[in-house]
Amino acid sequence: LFCRNFGPMAVRSSRFGWLVLAAPCLGLAWCSCFLTALRQPSRRTLRQVWPWEAGAGGAQAAEAYDLWKEEFPVAAAKGQMMGDPCDRSTIEGRFSGLCSIVGANVALEMVRKEPVLLLWSTASVEGSWRYLKSLEDSDSSVVLEAVQANPRLLTVPVIEYERTSPSLDSLASSAAFFDKLRFLGPLGPFIGISGGFIAFLVIARLTTNALSPVLQALTAQ
């Protein structure tokens, strides 16, 4: 009777006993993987964490780093500049931060114009962006267009903006002006300002010469 009642139970227990033994092992392995993932650094780019999800973003981050590296080869080789880290992961992390502010495509366009933008931390760039946005109407896109034209607007510290209190219109106008002179190279703004000043002097001189006889005639009367 004992064998009849407990025999099948013993067979079933022996048949599934390996599950009882394997369950704790699987649980320990899962916990180990979970704790290892928690210990990984949090500031990592999408391409480093999930390579299959990075897609074009990873390619854009790599292109941004290459543009920056071409502009600052010595800093790229050393991995730091003036004591601040600028290794590949740091630069790509700053590009990711810029993407979160203006979008990936606009961010890459800005880096193509001004690779120096990636020397500033995400916190600094975001602070300048928020200050400029505070000057903008809620339904306007002036700030985005201005920083697209002149990305260096995001390298100006908030404390400097607060000290000088520039108007958004003046910043947008100067950004558009400098962007049109970008094809002249790094000296474009200097050439443009100097040329404009010289043109003003020439026009003023010609105007004075043209009006001189009229003024003399009026004075003689």
Backbone as a ProteinNet text record, in pm:
[ID]
protein_1_A
[PRIMARY]
LFCRNFGPMAVRSSRFGWLVLAAPCLGLAWCSCFLTALRQPSRRTLRQVWPWEAGAGGAQAAEAYDLWKEEFPVAAAKGQMMGDPCDRSTIEGRFSGLCSIVGANVALEMVRKEPVLLLWSTASVEGSWRYLKSLEDSDSSVVLEAVQANPRLLTVPVIEYERTSPSLDSLASSAAFFDKLRFLGPLGPFIGISGGFIAFLVIARLTTNALSPVLQALTAQ
[TERTIARY]
82.6	0	85.6	190.2	281.4	342.7	390.1	453.6	352	226.9	124.4	91.2	88	50.5	166.1	283.1	395	493.5	479.5	571.6	564.2	444.4	434.9	481.7	454.4	501.1	652.7	717.8	863.9	919.6	850.9	897.7	886.8	768.4	751.9	853.2	882.7	979.6	1117.2	1154.4	1286.4	1291.8	1175.5	1172.9	1191.1	1129.8	1138.4	1233.2	1310.3	1402.7	1508	1545.5	1649.1	1602	1467.1	1417.1	1435.5	1416.1	1433.2	1577.7	1670.1	1811.7	1856.1	1797.3	1841.7	1785.8	1668	1604.2	1691.3	1751	1838.1	1957.4	2014.4	2130.4	2092.1	1974.9	1929.9	1901.2	1843.5	1816.5	1943.1	2046.6	2174	2239.1	2231.3	2290.2	2219.8	2085.4	2010.4	2044.6	2052.4	2088.2	2227.2	2320.3	2456.6	2461.2	2387.2	2383.7	2320.5	2214	2145.2	2235.6	2307.2	2396.1	2513.2	2562.7	2672.2	2628.4	2505	2453.2	2439	2398.8	2384.7	2517.2	2624.6	2755.9	2818.9	2758.9	2815.6	2800.8	2893.5	2882	2753.7	2690.3	2561.8	2575.8	2686.6	2702.9	2769.1	2688.1	2737.2	2647.1	2702.7	2624.4	2538.1	2435.4	2344.1	2417.3	2516.3	2589	2670.2	2718.9	2797.7	2709.4	2588	2504.1	2425.6	2354	2272.5	2314.3	2414.1	2464.5	2358.2	2260.8	2160.7	2053.7	2048.1	1948	2006.1	2138.4	2200.3	2166.2	2176.3	2140	2215.5	2140.1	2201.3	2260.6	2204	2258.1	2401.5	2436	2573.7	2663.9	2616.5	2695.4	2715.4	2611.7	2623.7	2719.6	2714.2	2807	2950.6	2971.3	3105.9	3153.3	3064.4	3102.4	3133.6	3054.2	3079.2	3216.2	3250.5	3380.8	3492.7	3475.4	3578.4	3597.3	3487.4	3498.7	3574.1	3541.2	3610.5	3757.7	3785.4	3922.8	4007.5	3948	4020.9	4055.6	3968.8	3992.3	4088.5	4085.8	4170.1	4246.2	4341.6	4411.6	4496.3	4556.8	4642.6	4559.6	4448.6	4361.1	4302.3	4271	4217.5	4320.5	4446.4	4552.2	4577.3	4571.1	4595.4	4473.1	4354.4	4232.8	4192.5	4256	4218.5	4265.4	4204.7	4242.5	4224.8	4334.5	4334.9	4275.7	4306.6	4262.4	4124.4	4049.6	3915.6	3924	3852.3	3855.8	3790.9	3851.8	3794.2	3825.5	3814.1	3830.4	3706.7	3710.4	3602.5	3466.1	3458.8	3330.8	3276.9	3365.6	3322.8	3268.2	3340.6	3297.6	3165.9	3154.5	3030	2915.8	2948	2845.6	2796	2888	2846.9	2762.1	2797.7	2716.2	2575.8	2567.6	2436.3	2355.6	2422.8	2354.5	2303.5	2384.1	2341.4	2222.2	2223.4	2111	1982.2	1991.3	1872.4	1816.2	1898.3	1853.8	1793.7	1864.8	1823.2	1787.2	1808.9	1783.1	1911.9	1915.7	2038.7	2086.3	1995.9	2036.6	2089.2	2019.2	2063.7	2195.7	2208.5	2332	2451.3	2435.2	2546.1	2579	2478.5	2501.6	2580.1	2546	2615.8	2761	2786.2	2923.6	3004.7	2941.8	3013.3	3059.6	2978.7	3016.5	3118.9	3095.4	3179.2	3209.7	3311.8	3347.4	3385.1	3426.9	3466.9	3352.3	3229.7	3112.7	3121.6	3189.4	3198.4	3302.8	3370	3461.1	3385.8	3260	3179.5	3093.8	3077	2998.1	2850.6	2779.6	2636.7	2562.3	2603.8	2537.8	2555	2675.3	2700.9	2620.7	2620.6	2546.6	2396.5	2346.9	2205.2	2166.3	2256.4	2228.3	2216.2	2307.1	2300.7	2173.9	2137.8	2017.1	1893.4	1885.5	1768.9	1760.8	1874.5	1871.5	1817.9	1867.5	1821.6	1673.7	1628.4	1486.8	1399.4	1453.4	1375.6	1348.5	1427	1407.3	1308.2	1266.6	1187.4	1040.2	955.1	812.4	787.2	681	654.8	634.1	581.6	552.2	655.6	773.4	876.4	988.9	1065.1	1180.8	1306	1308.7	1421.5	1551	1543.6	1664.7	1724.6	1642.1	1692.2	1758.3	1696.6	1754.5	1884.3	1890.1	2010.8	2127.9	2104.6	2215.5	2254.8	2161.7	2198.2	2293	2263.8	2347.9	2482.5	2480.6	2604.4	2605.4	2656.2	2657.6	2736.1	2825.2	2905	2820	2695.9	2607.6	2589	2601.2	2585.5	2713.5	2822.1	2946.9	2961.6	2869.8	2874.3	2810.6	2881.6	2825.3	2702.6	2616.6	2495.8	2531.2	2636.4	2674.9	2711.9	2767.8	2802.8	2677.7	2583.8	2456.9	2385.3	2386.2	2319.5	2389.7	2520	2594.9	2569.2	2566.6	2552.8	2406.7	2319.3	2175.9	2150.2	2199.4	2173.8	2029.2	1978.8	1844.2	1850.8	1742.7	1739.8	1747	1687.8	1691.6	1833.9	1910.3	2048.3	2133.4	2111.1	2185.8	2150.8	2022.6	1979.3	2033.9	2034	2083.8	2233.5	2308.8	2453.9	2485.2	2406.2	2428.1	2406.9	2299.9	2273.1	2382.2	2432.1	2538.7	2666.9	2706.5	2828.9	2814.8	2694.8	2674.8	2691.5	2649.6	2665.1	2811.1	2895.6	3037.8	3121.9	3055.3	3128.5	3213	3168.9	3243	3380.6	3402.4	3532.5	3633.3	3589	3678.8	3678.5	3778.5	3782.7	3789.6	3845.8	3856.9	3735.1	3632.3	3513.4	3451.4	3424.7	3366.8	3454.8	3586.4	3677	3673	3676.2	3672.3	3540.3	3431.7	3301.3	3287.5	3330	3320.4	3412.2	3534.8	3630	3580	3530.6	3478.6	3359.5	3271.1	3156.4	3195.9	3295.3	3340.7	3405.4	3486.7	3551.9	3447.8	3348.3	3242.9	3166.4	3142.5	3074.1	3154.9	3285.9	3371.2	3371	3378.7	3379.6	3248.3	3135.1	3005.1	2990.3	3035.9	3028.8	3112.9	3230.5	3317	3255.5	3200.2	3136.8	3014.4	2938.9	2820.7	2861.2	2968	3016.4	3062.4	3134.7	3181.6	3065	2961.7	2847.7	2765.5	2755.5	2673.6	2750.9	2880.4	2961.8	2924.9	2909.4	2870.4	2735.3	2641.6	2508.6	2517.2	2594.3	2608.9	2678.3	2778.1	2848.9	2754.9	2669.7	2575.4	2474.8	2426.8	2331.2	2397.1	2522.7	2594.4	2620	2650.2	2679.7	2556.9	2438.5	2317.4	2289
-121.4	0	125.8	123.9	240.7	266.6	161.3	176.4	221.7	169.6	206	355.5	410.8	551.8	647.6	612.4	706	676.2	564	530.9	629.3	655.7	754.8	892.9	931.3	1061.6	1068.6	961.7	959.6	968	898.9	904.7	1045.7	1111.1	1249.1	1342.1	1320.4	1405.8	1390.9	1268	1248.6	1303.6	1301.4	1349.6	1501.7	1574.1	1720.5	1774.3	1685	1731.2	1826	1809.5	1898.8	2043.1	2063.4	2200.7	2264.1	2183.8	2235.2	2276.2	2198.2	2229.7	2345	2356.5	2458.8	2596.3	2602.8	2732.1	2827.3	2781.2	2874.3	2920.1	2832.2	2870.1	2977.2	2959.7	3059.1	3191.8	3186.7	3309.2	3383.7	3311.7	3375.4	3436.6	3367.8	3421	3548.6	3549.6	3668.8	3786.6	3762.3	3869.5	3922.8	3835.8	3878.3	3969	3932.1	4015.2	4150.5	4150.4	4274.8	4368.8	4315.6	4398.7	4449.2	4367.7	4410.9	4526.6	4520	4627.8	4757.2	4746	4866.3	4933.8	4855.4	4913.7	4977.8	4965.4	5025.1	5175.8	5253.2	5399.4	5443.4	5544.3	5590.5	5681.7	5757.4	5850.5	5779.3	5705.9	5635.6	5667.5	5669.9	5701	5582.5	5610.3	5504.8	5396.7	5436.3	5339.3	5246.1	5293.7	5210.9	5111.4	5152.4	5066.8	4967.4	5018.9	4933.2	4955	4886.1	4910.2	4892.1	4801	4777.2	4884.8	4973	5078.6	5214.3	5224.8	5354.9	5409.8	5327.1	5367.3	5489.5	5585	5705.4	5791.3	5785.5	5866.2	5832.6	5703.1	5663.6	5711.9	5705.8	5754.2	5905	5977.8	6122.4	6159.7	6084.8	6111.2	6085.8	5979.3	5949.7	6059.2	6107.8	6216	6343.7	6371.5	6490.8	6482.5	6364.3	6349.4	6366.9	6311.7	6324.6	6470.7	6546.8	6689	6763.2	6729.9	6794.9	6754.7	6628.5	6578.7	6645.7	6669	6735.7	6879.1	6942	7081	7089.3	6990.1	6990.9	6858	6832.5	6702.5	6680.1	6786.3	6770.8	6733.7	6803.7	6772.7	6632.5	6592.3	6457.8	6351.5	6378.3	6281.7	6271.1	6384.6	6384.9	6340.6	6359.6	6325.1	6427.9	6544	6651.7	6784.6	6892.3	7026.3	7121.8	7181.3	7273.6	7209	7082.5	7011	6948.8	6980.4	6923.4	6800.4	6693.8	6573.1	6598.5	6544.8	6555.5	6428.5	6314.8	6187.8	6162.9	6055.3	6028.3	6016.6	5943.2	5925.1	6057.4	6146	6276.2	6363.1	6367.6	6449.8	6398.2	6267	6211.9	6230.7	6227.1	6254.7	6398.1	6493.4	6632.1	6650.7	6577.8	6584.7	6529.3	6422	6366.3	6467.8	6539.8	6643.9	6755.4	6792.4	6894.8	6846.3	6717.1	6658.7	6667.9	6647.4	6653.8	6795.1	6895.4	7035	7080.1	7055.1	7109.9	7002.3	6875.2	6769.6	6725.6	6601.1	6542.4	6611.2	6636	6694.9	6837.1	6915.6	7053.1	7052.4	6961.6	6953.7	6923.7	6830.5	6796.3	6913.8	6985	7103.9	7209.5	7226.2	7324.1	7283.3	7154.6	7108	7121.9	7102.1	7122.1	7265.9	7358.4	7499.8	7534.9	7487.9	7525.5	7402.6	7322.9	7207.6	7246.5	7372.9	7419.4	7408.4	7399.7	7389.9	7269.2	7162.4	7039.8	7049.8	7161.8	7182.3	7229.9	7269.1	7315.3	7201	7196.8	7089.6	7104.5	6995.4	6997.3	7092.8	7096.4	7185.6	7332	7369.1	7506.7	7543.2	7455.2	7480.5	7489.8	7400.8	7401	7527	7574.8	7698.3	7817.8	7828.5	7937.7	7927.4	7804.4	7783.1	7827.9	7791.5	7828.9	7980.3	8046.9	8192.5	8256.3	8210.6	8266.4	8238.2	8119.6	8086.2	8172.9	8217	8303.3	8439.8	8477.7	8604.4	8591.5	8470.7	8441.9	8426.9	8463	8437.1	8287.3	8243.9	8100.3	8033.7	8106.6	8047.6	8084.9	8125.2	8170.1	8068	8075.1	7987.4	8068.9	8191.6	8280.9	8224.7	8170.2	8120	8004.1	7910.9	7796.7	7841.9	7936.9	7987.3	8062.3	8133.5	8210	8118.6	8015.4	7925.4	7837.3	7811.8	7741.6	7826.8	7955.9	8046.7	8069.7	8085.7	8110.5	8023.7	7900.3	7810.1	7863.5	7958.3	8012.4	8088	8116.9	8179.8	8091	7959.7	7866.7	7848.8	7912.6	7906.1	8027.3	8122.2	8239.9	8202.2	8219.3	8180.3	8263.9	8206	8276.2	8404.3	8398.5	8517.2	8634	8605.4	8710.7	8767.4	8679.3	8727.8	8816	8775.4	8853.7	8987.5	8990.4	9115.2	9214.7	9167.7	9256.8	9278.7	9184.3	9193.8	9228.3	9147.4	9176.3	9142.3	9209.6	9178	9058.3	8984.2	8867.3	8907.7	9020.9	9066.9	9098.3	9162.5	9195.6	9069.8	8972.4	8847.2	8772.8	8770	8700.8	8770.6	8902.6	8977.5	8955.8	8962.7	8942.2	8798.9	8702.7	8563.2	8543	8601.7	8589.9	8658.3	8771.5	8844.3	8761.8	8706.8	8627.1	8497.7	8442.9	8319.3	8341.7	8457.2	8488.6	8508.6	8542.9	8564.3	8440.3	8330.4	8210.3	8154.1	8175.3	8121.8	8186.8	8301.1	8368.4	8307.1	8212.7	8146.7	8212.7	8179.5	8234	8385.8	8447.7	8593.6	8660	8581.9	8637.3	8753.2	8740.2	8852.4	8977.3	8958.1	9073.2	9141.4	9060.3	9116.6	9189.1	9128.5	9190.3	9322.8	9325.9	9449.5	9556.9	9516.8	9613.3	9666.2	9574.1	9617.4	9709.9	9679.2	9764.8	9903.3	9907.3	10036.1	10119.1	10054.2	10125.8	10175.5	10089.5	10131.3	10251.3	10251.7	10365.1	10494	10484.6	10603	10654.5	10561.3	10601.9	10669.8	10609.8	10668.7	10805.5	10816.6	10945.7	11051.2	11010.7	11104.8	11149.9	11055	11089.6	11177.7	11148.8	11230.9	11372.6	11384.4	11517.5	11596.6	11530.6	11598.4	11641.3	11556.7	11589.2	11704	11709.8	11813.3	11941.3	11938.7	12055.6	12178.1	12167.8	12288.7	12344	12255.2	12300.3	12373.6	12318.8	12382.9	12516.8	12523.4	12650.3	12754.2	12713.2	12807.9	12857	12770.7	12811.4	12904.4	12876.1	12958.4	13096.4	13103.7	13231.5	13321.1	13260.3	13343.1	13399.3
0	0	0	79.7	85.3	-50.8	-113.4	-244.8	-347.4	-329.9	-425.8	-415.4	-293.8	-275	-300.7	-251.5	-257.5	-369.2	-431.1	-539.2	-653.8	-709	-818	-777	-650.8	-601.8	-602.1	-560.7	-559.2	-698.8	-792.6	-932.4	-986.2	-955.8	-1003.2	-938.6	-810.1	-740.9	-802	-833.3	-892.9	-1033.5	-1100.6	-1238.3	-1243	-1147	-1145.9	-1038.7	-981	-877.4	-929.1	-1057.6	-1112.3	-1117.6	-1129.1	-1127.4	-990.9	-885.7	-749.8	-726.2	-779.4	-762	-850.9	-971.5	-1066.2	-1034.4	-971.6	-946.1	-864.2	-751.1	-676.6	-758.7	-838.3	-920.6	-1021.7	-1086.2	-1181.4	-1112.8	-994.2	-920	-883.9	-840.1	-806.7	-929.1	-1043.4	-1166.5	-1209.6	-1199.8	-1237.7	-1147.6	-1017.8	-923.4	-950.8	-985	-1013.3	-1135.3	-1242.7	-1362.7	-1333.3	-1250.9	-1218.5	-1141	-1040.8	-960.3	-1042.5	-1135.2	-1221.5	-1310.5	-1361.1	-1446.2	-1367.4	-1240	-1158.2	-1131.5	-1128	-1100	-1221.7	-1341.2	-1460.4	-1454	-1514.7	-1514.2	-1581.2	-1525.5	-1576.5	-1697.3	-1708.8	-1818.4	-1935.3	-2009.5	-2126	-2242.9	-2359.9	-2477.3	-2514.5	-2595.6	-2637.5	-2715	-2792.8	-2872.6	-2785	-2669.3	-2580.2	-2504.6	-2467.7	-2385.3	-2469.6	-2572.1	-2657.2	-2802.1	-2851.2	-2986.9	-3092.7	-3071.7	-3174	-3178.1	-3075.2	-3072.8	-3110.8	-3126.1	-3149	-3286.2	-3390.2	-3524.7	-3570.5	-3629.6	-3683.6	-3573.9	-3450.9	-3342.4	-3313.1	-3314.2	-3291.9	-3402.4	-3526.1	-3639.1	-3629.9	-3587.3	-3573.9	-3461	-3351.2	-3240.8	-3284.8	-3362.4	-3412.1	-3506.8	-3593.2	-3684.8	-3607.6	-3505	-3423.3	-3356.8	-3305.3	-3242.8	-3345.1	-3463.8	-3568.1	-3608	-3616.5	-3648.1	-3538.6	-3415.5	-3303.4	-3300.3	-3323.6	-3321.7	-3429.1	-3545.5	-3654.2	-3617.2	-3540	-3499.4	-3380.8	-3292.8	-3173.2	-3161.3	-3250.6	-3250.1	-3125.8	-3073.7	-2956.6	-2834.3	-2814.3	-2701.2	-2714	-2837.6	-2858.4	-2824	-2856.6	-2826.7	-2676.4	-2606.1	-2462.3	-2382.1	-2438.6	-2365.7	-2263.3	-2266.1	-2175.2	-2233.2	-2184.4	-2229.5	-2113.3	-2070.8	-1958	-1833.3	-1814.2	-1695.8	-1706.2	-1811.5	-1828.4	-1918.7	-1886.2	-1969.4	-2104.8	-2208.6	-2342.5	-2422	-2354.8	-2424	-2510.3	-2586	-2680.9	-2613.5	-2503.4	-2436.4	-2383	-2335.1	-2284.5	-2396.9	-2508	-2621.2	-2678.5	-2694.2	-2746.2	-2646.5	-2517.6	-2416.8	-2424.8	-2450	-2465.4	-2591.1	-2696.9	-2817.6	-2790.1	-2715.7	-2680.1	-2599.3	-2509.4	-2433.6	-2523.6	-2623.8	-2718.6	-2801	-2835.9	-2909.7	-2828.9	-2698.8	-2613.9	-2605.9	-2641.5	-2635	-2767.6	-2877.3	-3007.1	-3109.6	-3076.9	-3174.2	-3242.4	-3286.1	-3339	-3465.9	-3559.5	-3687.2	-3670.3	-3590.6	-3565.1	-3488.1	-3392.1	-3313.7	-3403.3	-3495.4	-3585.3	-3676.8	-3723.3	-3805.9	-3728.4	-3601.2	-3518.3	-3495.6	-3474.3	-3452.9	-3580.6	-3695.1	-3820.9	-3836	-3786.8	-3793.1	-3686.2	-3565.1	-3451.2	-3364.7	-3399.4	-3315.3	-3173.3	-3154.9	-3022.2	-2922.8	-2971.8	-2884.3	-2792	-2837	-2757.3	-2646.4	-2634	-2520.5	-2396.8	-2414.4	-2301	-2248.9	-2119.9	-2058.4	-2094.5	-2083.5	-2113.2	-2019.9	-1893.2	-1796.7	-1836	-1882.5	-1922.5	-2046.5	-2145.4	-2269.5	-2240.9	-2157.3	-2124.4	-2047.4	-1960.7	-1887.2	-1981.1	-2078.3	-2175.5	-2259.9	-2297.8	-2376.9	-2299.1	-2173.2	-2093	-2075.6	-2060.1	-2047	-2174.7	-2288.9	-2415.7	-2436.9	-2398.9	-2415	-2325.5	-2213.4	-2124.5	-2187.4	-2288.7	-2358.2	-2473.6	-2502.7	-2621.7	-2587.1	-2681.7	-2666.8	-2673.4	-2612.6	-2601.8	-2737.2	-2835.4	-2965.5	-3071.9	-3028.5	-3121.9	-3132.2	-3241.6	-3261.3	-3289.6	-3238.6	-3265.9	-3208.3	-3087.9	-3022.5	-3100.1	-3141.8	-3218.3	-3347.4	-3416.9	-3541.1	-3513.7	-3402.1	-3369.1	-3337.1	-3255.9	-3220.7	-3338.7	-3430.7	-3552.7	-3636	-3643.6	-3721.5	-3653.2	-3522.1	-3447.3	-3321.1	-3331.3	-3215.5	-3096.5	-3120	-3008.6	-2907.5	-2942.1	-2843.9	-2722.3	-2740.6	-2628.5	-2548.9	-2591.1	-2514.2	-2421.6	-2433.1	-2344.9	-2212	-2100.9	-1970.5	-1934.3	-1854.7	-1811.5	-1736.9	-1657.1	-1578.7	-1670	-1787.3	-1881.5	-1948	-1980.2	-2034.9	-1933.7	-1807.6	-1704.8	-1683	-1701.7	-1681.1	-1793.3	-1918	-2032.2	-2074.6	-2040.5	-2072.9	-2219.9	-2313.1	-2455.3	-2492	-2592	-2638.9	-2733.4	-2739.3	-2826.2	-2972.9	-3007.7	-3146.7	-3190.6	-3102.8	-3138	-3152.2	-3065.3	-3074.3	-3202.8	-3236.9	-3358.5	-3483.3	-3483	-3598.7	-3618.2	-3508.4	-3519.5	-3559.3	-3510.3	-3546.9	-3696	-3749.6	-3893.7	-3974.7	-3927.3	-3996.7	-4002.8	-3889.5	-3886	-3966.2	-3969.1	-4043.8	-4193.6	-4242.4	-4384.7	-4422.7	-4325.3	-4351.9	-4323.3	-4288.9	-4250	-4364.1	-4488.4	-4602.2	-4616.4	-4549.3	-4554.2	-4457.9	-4376.1	-4283.3	-4146.7	-4064	-3926.6	-3921.5	-4025.7	-4026.9	-4088.4	-4117.3	-4179.8	-4104	-3973.3	-3898.4	-3901.4	-3887.6	-3890.6	-4026.7	-4133.8	-4268.9	-4292.3	-4245.4	-4264.9	-4191.8	-4065.5	-3987.4	-4043.9	-4076.8	-4133.2	-4267.1	-4350.9	-4480.9	-4467.4	-4373.5	-4352.1	-4303.5	-4214.6	-4162.2	-4272.6	-4357.3	-4466.9	-4566.8	-4594.9	-4687.4	-4631.8	-4500.7	-4438.3	-4453.9	-4433.2	-4446.8	-4590.8	-4687.3	-4827.8	-4865.3	-4822.5	-4853.7	-4788.7	-4664.4	-4594.6	-4666.4	-4715.4	-4785.8	-4917.1	-4992.1	-5119.6	-5097.6	-4992.2	-4962.6	-4926.6	-4849.4	-4810.5	-4932.4	-5021.6	-5142.9	-5231.2	-5239.2	-5323.8	-5266.2	-5135.5	-5072.7	-5043.1	-5058	-5024.4	-5106.2	-5240.9	-5317.2	-5274.2	-5244.9	-5203.7	-5070.9	-4978.6	-4847.2	-4860.5	-4948.7	-4967.9	-5027.9	-5121.5	-5183.2	-5080.5	-4998.4	-4894.5	-4794.5	-4764	-4666.1	-4723.5	-4854.6	-4918	-4920.8	-4934.3	-4935.4	-4795.1
[MASK]
+++++++++++++++++++++++++++++++++++++++++++++++++++++++++++++++++++++++++++++++++++++++++++++++++++++++++++++++++++++++++++++++++++++++++++++++++++++++++++++++++++++++++++++++++++++++++++++++++++++++++++++++++++++++++++++

